[in-house]
Amino acid sequence: MATKLKIRKGDRVVVTTGRDKGKTGEVLRILRKQNRALVQGVNMVKRHQRPTQASGGGIVEKESTIHISNLAHIDPKDQKPTRIGFKVLDDGRKVRFAKRSGEIIDK
């Protein structure tokens, strides 16, 4: 069964461990069953691509997935890593907020 994740598509995250430690990027895709995320400009790998009618072949560099335990949200206020919490607003909406500053992440 897929787990509930605190990271969503479009979030700004920073890599906390591994060879790309300290790099930041936007989440492009979430793979819930594998607990992995595709982050823009992070975990770049080279793939050999066969030529097609649409594009030429060669060695293509693209992003690979990274485990979500190696990612942390970026606080909207001070651009530092933060943890995420949930709270219910007065109008009944359940939103995510940065525990570092209390800033609401969801719009």
The 8 nearest C-alpha neighbors of each residue, nearest first, counted from 0:
[[1, 2, 32, 31, 3, 33, 34, 30],
 [2, 0, 32, 31, 3, 33, 34, 4],
 [1, 3, 4, 0, 31, 32, 34, 33],
 [4, 2, 1, 5, 31, 6, 34, 0],
 [3, 5, 6, 2, 7, 31, 34, 67],
 [4, 6, 7, 3, 83, 95, 84, 72],
 [7, 5, 4, 10, 8, 72, 67, 29],
 [8, 6, 10, 9, 5, 29, 26, 4],
 [7, 9, 26, 28, 27, 10, 29, 6],
 [8, 10, 26, 25, 7, 27, 11, 28],
 [11, 9, 26, 25, 8, 7, 12, 6],
 [10, 12, 25, 24, 73, 72, 26, 9],
 [13, 11, 72, 73, 71, 23, 24, 70],
 [12, 14, 23, 71, 70, 22, 21, 15],
 [15, 13, 70, 20, 21, 22, 69, 16],
 [14, 16, 20, 69, 70, 21, 13, 71],
 [17, 15, 20, 69, 14, 18, 19, 21],
 [16, 18, 20, 19, 15, 14, 69, 21],
 [17, 19, 20, 16, 42, 21, 14, 22],
 [20, 18, 17, 22, 21, 14, 42, 41],
 [21, 19, 16, 14, 15, 17, 18, 22],
 [22, 20, 14, 13, 15, 19, 23, 16],
 [23, 21, 14, 13, 20, 19, 41, 24],
 [24, 22, 13, 12, 14, 21, 11, 25],
 [23, 25, 39, 11, 12, 38, 40, 26],
 [24, 26, 11, 39, 38, 10, 9, 27],
 [25, 27, 38, 8, 9, 10, 28, 37],
 [28, 26, 37, 38, 8, 25, 9, 39],
 [27, 29, 37, 8, 36, 26, 30, 38],
 [30, 28, 36, 31, 35, 37, 8, 7],
 [31, 29, 35, 33, 32, 36, 34, 28],
 [30, 32, 34, 33, 1, 29, 2, 35],
 [31, 33, 1, 34, 30, 0, 2, 35],
 [32, 34, 35, 31, 30, 1, 66, 36],
 [35, 33, 31, 32, 30, 67, 66, 36],
 [36, 34, 66, 30, 67, 65, 33, 64],
 [37, 35, 29, 64, 65, 28, 30, 67],
 [36, 38, 64, 28, 27, 26, 63, 65],
 [39, 37, 26, 25, 41, 27, 24, 36],
 [38, 40, 24, 25, 41, 26, 27, 37],
 [41, 39, 62, 38, 24, 43, 42, 23],
 [40, 42, 38, 43, 39, 62, 19, 22],
 [43, 41, 63, 62, 44, 19, 40, 65],
 [42, 44, 62, 61, 41, 63, 60, 40],
 [45, 43, 60, 61, 62, 63, 42, 46],
 [44, 46, 60, 59, 58, 61, 47, 43],
 [47, 45, 59, 58, 48, 60, 44, 61],
 [48, 46, 58, 57, 59, 49, 45, 56],
 [49, 47, 56, 57, 58, 46, 50, 59],
 [48, 50, 56, 51, 47, 57, 55, 58],
 [56, 51, 49, 55, 54, 48, 52, 57],
 [52, 50, 54, 53, 55, 49, 56, 48],
 [53, 51, 54, 50, 55, 56, 49, 48],
 [52, 54, 51, 55, 50, 56, 49, 48],
 [55, 53, 51, 52, 50, 56, 49, 48],
 [54, 56, 50, 51, 57, 53, 52, 49],
 [50, 57, 55, 49, 48, 54, 51, 58],
 [58, 56, 48, 47, 59, 49, 55, 50],
 [57, 59, 47, 46, 48, 45, 60, 56],
 [60, 58, 46, 45, 57, 47, 61, 48],
 [59, 61, 45, 44, 46, 43, 58, 62],
 [62, 60, 43, 44, 59, 45, 63, 46],
 [63, 61, 43, 42, 41, 44, 40, 39],
 [62, 64, 42, 43, 37, 44, 61, 65],
 [65, 63, 37, 36, 35, 62, 66, 42],
 [64, 66, 35, 36, 67, 37, 63, 42],
 [67, 65, 35, 68, 69, 34, 36, 64],
 [66, 68, 70, 69, 35, 34, 36, 65],
 [69, 67, 66, 70, 71, 34, 35, 15],
 [68, 70, 67, 15, 16, 66, 14, 71],
 [71, 69, 14, 67, 68, 13, 15, 12],
 [72, 70, 13, 12, 80, 81, 14, 73],
 [73, 71, 12, 81, 80, 11, 74, 13],
 [72, 74, 80, 12, 79, 78, 11, 81],
 [73, 75, 78, 79, 76, 81, 77, 80],
 [76, 74, 78, 77, 73, 102, 104, 97],
 [77, 75, 74, 78, 100, 102, 79, 73],
 [76, 78, 79, 74, 75, 73, 100, 80],
 [79, 77, 74, 73, 75, 76, 80, 81],
 [80, 78, 73, 74, 77, 81, 72, 75],
 [81, 79, 73, 72, 71, 74, 13, 78],
 [82, 80, 72, 99, 74, 73, 97, 71],
 [81, 83, 98, 97, 72, 71, 84, 99],
 [84, 82, 97, 98, 96, 95, 81, 5],
 [83, 85, 96, 95, 98, 97, 86, 82],
 [86, 84, 95, 94, 96, 93, 83, 87],
 [85, 87, 94, 93, 88, 95, 84, 96],
 [86, 88, 93, 92, 91, 94, 89, 85],
 [87, 89, 91, 92, 90, 93, 86, 94],
 [90, 88, 91, 87, 92, 93, 86, 94],
 [89, 91, 88, 92, 87, 93, 94, 86],
 [92, 90, 88, 89, 87, 93, 94, 86],
 [91, 93, 88, 87, 90, 94, 89, 86],
 [94, 92, 87, 86, 88, 91, 85, 95],
 [95, 93, 85, 86, 105, 92, 87, 96],
 [94, 96, 85, 104, 84, 105, 103, 83],
 [95, 97, 103, 104, 84, 102, 83, 101],
 [98, 96, 83, 101, 102, 99, 100, 82],
 [97, 99, 101, 82, 83, 100, 84, 96],
 [100, 98, 97, 81, 101, 82, 74, 102],
 [99, 101, 102, 98, 97, 76, 74, 77],
 [100, 102, 97, 98, 96, 99, 103, 84],
 [101, 103, 97, 100, 96, 104, 75, 76],
 [102, 104, 96, 105, 95, 97, 101, 94],
 [105, 103, 96, 95, 102, 106, 97, 94],
 [106, 104, 94, 95, 103, 96, 93, 102],
 [105, 104, 103, 94, 95, 92, 96, 93]]
